Amino acid sequence: MRLWLKTLFRNSFFLVGAGIFVTMLSGGLLLRFMESGPISENENPFWWAIVTMTTVGYGDFSPETSGGRLVAVLVMFAGISLVSMLTATISSIFVAKEIREGKGLEQLHIQNHLILCGWNQDGENILEAFENLKQGKSGNITLINELKEEEVRQLKNRFKSLNIHYVAGDFTQEDILVKANLRKADTVIIIPNRSKNDLASADEKTIFATLTIKSMVPNVRVVAYISDRNNLTHIKRANADEVIVGDDLGTAMLVS
């Protein structure tokens, strides 16, 4: 809720809304002052102002004096401009949110989700195994890696039942983990980035990520996938709940 309020303030939503309110109030008061008859007697100038601003124009009544018509013209132009600005502001908020989500820059607010940190040639196999084990049930999976936007879009289209979300960045960084809503996650799976690192440095990153995650949220379940058996002692000291050694089990068993 607080994030939405900040977004609305940043996009001048309340400023435009205040302009609409002021225009309605001032237009109604001026019309009431300049016009006699039904508008003043029935105390309807504010209703007239709002329907005029939104171009609804029910035709309940219309100004008869020159001054009243001048006020009406000003209210019409101001109303059309302000209502258009309000519509554009709301649209821009949703469009910007959609773009940021596609780029993996948006804060997530999902709960009880699975976070998959890292990416390699086994990544799609893990998603496929998870989809098969879920047997058609819906679920949320958040990917934290540095894939391109087009690659993430292809994964979302391929695994639609998984409700894939994406956060771009280094999964060892606390701000990235916060963006993935780690505190509300159910399980974290960490796999090595073999495409960019050798096995030793990939395992080191997995160990460091486990330490970071457990220090932030001790109760979250962490499943760490390492490539070198010599690092088994280190990953256990990092308090990983489950450890999978690359030469022990396949991706289906990892997901299970």
HUSULFEN-V737849 format. One record per backbone hydrogen bond with DSSP energy under -1.0 kcal/mol. NH is the residue of the N-H (numbers start at 0). CO is the residue of the C=O. If there is no record, write none. Layout:
NH:CO / NH:CO
This chain:
4:0 / 5:1 / 6:2 / 7:3 / 8:4 / 9:5 / 10:6 / 11:8 / 12:7 / 15:11 / 16:12 / 17:13 / 18:14 / 19:15 / 20:16 / 21:17 / 22:18 / 23:19 / 24:20 / 25:21 / 26:22 / 27:23 / 28:24 / 29:25 / 30:26 / 31:27 / 32:28 / 33:29 / 34:30 / 40:36 / 41:37 / 43:38 / 47:43 / 48:44 / 49:45 / 50:46 / 51:47 / 52:48 / 53:49 / 54:51 / 55:50 / 56:50 / 68:64 / 69:65 / 70:66 / 71:67 / 72:68 / 73:69 / 74:70 / 75:71 / 76:72 / 77:73 / 78:74 / 79:75 / 80:76 / 81:77 / 82:78 / 83:79 / 84:80 / 85:81 / 86:82 / 87:83 / 88:84 / 89:85 / 90:86 / 91:87 / 92:88 / 93:89 / 94:90 / 95:91 / 96:92 / 97:93 / 98:94 / 99:95 / 100:96 / 101:97 / 102:98 / 104:99 / 107:178 / 111:183 / 113:139 / 114:186 / 115:141 / 116:188 / 117:143 / 122:119 / 125:121 / 126:122 / 127:123 / 128:124 / 129:125 / 130:126 / 131:127 / 132:128 / 133:129 / 136:133 / 140:162 / 141:113 / 142:164 / 143:115 / 144:166 / 151:147 / 152:148 / 153:149 / 154:150 / 155:151 / 156:152 / 157:153 / 158:154 / 161:158 / 162:159 / 164:140 / 166:142 / 167:103 / 168:144 / 172:169 / 176:172 / 177:173 / 178:174 / 179:175 / 180:177 / 181:176 / 183:180 / 184:181 / 185:112 / 186:112 / 187:220 / 188:114 / 189:222 / 190:116 / 193:191 / 195:192 / 196:192 / 201:197 / 202:198 / 203:199 / 204:200 / 205:201 / 206:202 / 207:203 / 208:204 / 209:205 / 210:206 / 211:207 / 212:208 / 213:209 / 214:210 / 215:211 / 216:212 / 219:216 / 220:185 / 222:187 / 223:241 / 224:189 / 225:243 / 230:227 / 231:228 / 234:230 / 235:231 / 236:232 / 237:233 / 238:235 / 239:234 / 240:221 / 241:221 / 243:223 / 245:225 / 247:244 / 248:244 / 253:249 / 254:250 / 255:251
